[in-house]
Amino acid sequence: MTGGKRVITVEDVAAMTRLAESTLYDWRAKGKGPRSFKLGRRVVYVEQDVLDWIEQQQANTTRGDQ
């Protein structure tokens, strides 16, 4: 259960990350990318999970002076 958290679509995540929708579907099939689940027939994400994933990507891949 999302506990009142905002649920967003693959299209929303693609717009947020500038990744292709096909990439997100491919990553889901491979168990990669932000956490997702099915709501009926649609693949959806909890917005905070996507934001946390983006932050983790930044932390894991940042280079240079900090």
Secondary structure, DSSP 8 states (H G I E B T S, - for coil): --TT--EEEHHHHHHHHT--HHHHHHHHHHT-SS--EEETTEEEEEHHHHHHHHHHHHHHH--S--
